[in-house]
Amino acid sequence: MADESNAGPVAAAVATDAEVKAATAKKRRSPPPQKAASEPAQPTTPAAKRRGYSEQEKSAKLKLIATQVGDGNTLKDAIKSAGISEQTYYHWKGAAKPVEHKDTKSTKPLPAGDALADLVQLEEENQRLRKRLAEKLRAENAELRKRLGLD
């Protein structure tokens, strides 16, 4: 029984060490606090409902945007005031254009009021003037060579 008296304090120390280890190993987080139910639960609705536009509505919006841009507004502002996105505008505009073949060039003139038609006319005039200038420079160059006796 002498062993029991010697083992008493040691056994108590071992027991307290085991309790400390068990207590630290079993620490758990407390659950997050519940949110107060101050707001009534509302059914979730999408931010913007997808809406299909008829062809008449599409063309009316495209005309509205064209007139606003013609009046001096920026394209971005005109699109926003029409109530559609830029992506929708370009999609509608692309769908409204007639399909053209890329291999063949159109020989019929575009409407005179169209900005693209004005650009095409300016480019054609630019090419014509460049050709005239090249011919004139060749003629002057040939004349100068004759004067200098290089030819």
Salt bridges, closest charged atoms under 4 A:
GLU55 OE2 - LYS58 NZ 3.68
GLU57 OE2 - ARG51 NH2 3.23
GLU86 OE2 - LYS76 NZ 4.00
GLU143 OE2 - ARG147 NH2 2.71
ASP151 OD1 - ARG145 NH1 3.91
